[in-house]
Amino acid sequence: MQHGKGVEIWSNGDRFEGDFVNGKKLGMGKFQWADGAVYVGEFSNNFIHGKGVYTWPDGRQYTGDWKRNNMDGKGVYTWKDGRKYEGEYKNDKKEGYGELTWPDSKINAQRYLIIVISFKKIFFIILISTFSDNNTNSNLMSS
């Protein structure tokens, strides 16, 4: 049974290096997937759980709170092109207050209050601009 600091390597190339307690990932660690994705942060009972940073192979990155392998709590999600969402997550989805910042000067930098409403499996996303270079912008979209 694994206990203490260690390394676990799978036949597909996935690799974990970090703390084990009674055979389970617990505490700080680094998980590298064969596809190039990497997570560095806290683990609990074999789950990504606590604070950590997940980086996708295409350069996207999430830094923040995790709960049972899902983004959950406060975090910052960045894209390779410079876009950034900073806000609240619930069960791997943006939910609650958040600010979406666009870096392209052709698009006004805006901050949004993002509200997700679910009604009978239909989701409504309300984006309310809190500032926009002297422009006001509100949108209602359904998906």
C-alpha positions as CSV (number, residue, x, y, z in Angstrom):
1,M,0.0,0.0,0.0
2,Q,1.4,3.4,-1.0
3,H,2.0,5.8,1.9
4,G,4.1,9.0,1.9
5,K,5.6,10.6,-1.2
6,G,5.6,8.6,-4.3
7,V,5.1,8.2,-8.1
8,E,2.5,6.2,-9.9
9,I,2.7,5.6,-13.6
10,W,0.0,4.1,-15.8
11,S,0.6,2.1,-19.0
12,N,-1.1,4.8,-21.1
13,G,1.6,7.3,-20.0
14,D,-0.5,9.1,-17.3
15,R,1.6,9.9,-14.2
16,F,1.0,11.1,-10.6
17,E,3.7,12.3,-8.3
18,G,2.8,13.4,-4.8
19,D,1.4,12.4,-1.4
20,F,-0.3,9.1,-0.7
21,V,-2.1,8.1,2.5
22,N,-3.2,4.5,2.9
23,G,-3.0,4.0,-0.8
24,K,-4.9,7.1,-1.9
25,K,-3.8,10.4,-3.3
26,L,-4.1,12.9,-0.4
27,G,-2.4,16.2,-0.1
28,M,-0.2,17.9,-2.7
29,G,0.6,16.4,-6.0
30,K,1.1,16.7,-9.8
31,F,-0.9,14.7,-12.3
32,Q,0.2,14.6,-15.9
33,W,-2.0,13.0,-18.5
34,A,-0.5,11.4,-21.6
35,D,-2.3,14.0,-23.8
36,G,-0.2,16.8,-22.2
37,A,-2.8,18.1,-19.7
38,V,-1.3,18.8,-16.2
39,Y,-2.9,19.4,-12.8
40,V,-0.8,20.7,-9.8
41,G,-2.5,21.1,-6.5
42,E,-4.4,19.4,-3.7
43,F,-5.9,15.9,-3.8
44,S,-8.3,14.2,-1.4
45,N,-9.4,10.6,-1.4
46,N,-8.0,10.2,-5.0
47,F,-9.9,13.2,-6.3
48,I,-8.7,16.6,-7.5
49,H,-10.0,18.5,-4.5
50,G,-9.0,21.8,-2.9
51,K,-6.9,24.5,-4.6
52,G,-5.0,23.8,-7.8
53,V,-4.1,24.7,-11.4
54,Y,-5.2,22.6,-14.4
55,T,-3.5,23.3,-17.7
56,W,-4.9,21.9,-21.0
57,P,-2.6,21.0,-23.9
58,D,-3.9,23.9,-26.0
59,G,-2.8,26.5,-23.4
60,R,-6.1,27.1,-21.5
61,Q,-5.7,27.2,-17.7
62,Y,-8.0,27.1,-14.7
63,T,-6.6,28.2,-11.3
64,G,-8.8,27.9,-8.3
65,D,-11.1,25.7,-6.2
66,W,-11.8,22.1,-7.0
67,K,-14.4,19.6,-5.6
68,R,-14.3,15.9,-6.6
69,N,-12.5,16.5,-9.9
70,N,-14.8,19.5,-10.9
71,M,-14.1,23.3,-10.9
72,D,-16.2,24.3,-8.0
73,G,-15.9,27.6,-6.0
74,K,-13.9,30.6,-7.1
75,G,-11.4,30.5,-9.9
76,V,-9.7,32.1,-12.9
77,Y,-10.0,30.5,-16.4
78,T,-7.7,31.9,-19.1
79,W,-7.5,31.2,-22.8
80,K,-4.3,31.3,-24.9
81,D,-5.6,34.4,-26.8
82,G,-5.7,36.4,-23.5
83,R,-9.4,36.1,-22.6
84,K,-10.1,35.7,-18.9
85,Y,-13.1,34.7,-16.8
86,E,-12.7,35.3,-13.1
87,G,-15.7,34.2,-11.0
88,E,-17.7,31.4,-9.4
89,Y,-18.0,27.8,-10.6
90,K,-20.4,25.0,-9.6
91,N,-20.0,21.4,-10.7
92,D,-17.6,22.3,-13.6
93,K,-19.7,25.2,-14.9
94,K,-19.6,29.0,-14.6
95,E,-22.3,29.8,-12.1
96,G,-22.9,32.9,-10.0
97,Y,-21.0,36.2,-10.3
98,G,-18.1,36.4,-12.7
99,E,-16.1,38.9,-14.9
100,L,-15.2,38.1,-18.5
101,T,-12.4,40.2,-19.9
102,W,-11.6,40.4,-23.6
103,P,-8.1,41.4,-24.6
104,D,-8.7,42.3,-28.3
105,S,-8.9,46.1,-28.7
106,K,-11.5,45.6,-31.4
107,I,-13.8,44.3,-28.7
108,N,-14.6,46.5,-25.7
109,A,-13.2,45.1,-22.5
110,Q,-16.3,44.3,-20.5
111,R,-17.2,42.8,-17.2
112,Y,-20.3,40.7,-16.8
113,L,-22.5,39.4,-14.1
114,I,-23.3,36.0,-15.4
115,I,-26.5,34.4,-14.2
116,V,-27.4,30.9,-15.1
117,I,-31.1,29.9,-14.7
118,S,-32.3,26.4,-15.2
119,F,-36.0,25.7,-15.8
120,K,-37.2,22.2,-16.9
121,K,-33.8,21.4,-18.5
122,I,-33.7,24.7,-20.4
123,F,-30.8,26.9,-19.5
124,F,-30.9,30.7,-19.8
125,I,-27.7,32.7,-19.5
126,I,-28.1,36.4,-18.7
127,L,-25.1,38.6,-19.3
128,I,-25.3,42.0,-17.7
129,S,-22.5,44.4,-18.5
130,T,-21.3,46.3,-15.5
131,F,-19.1,48.6,-17.6
132,S,-18.1,48.9,-21.2
133,D,-16.1,51.9,-22.5
134,N,-19.2,54.2,-22.2
135,N,-21.4,51.6,-23.9
136,T,-24.1,49.6,-22.1
137,N,-24.6,46.0,-23.3
138,S,-27.2,43.5,-22.0
139,N,-27.9,40.2,-23.7
140,L,-30.3,37.3,-23.1
141,M,-29.4,34.0,-24.7
142,S,-30.8,30.5,-24.3
143,S,-29.1,27.3,-25.0
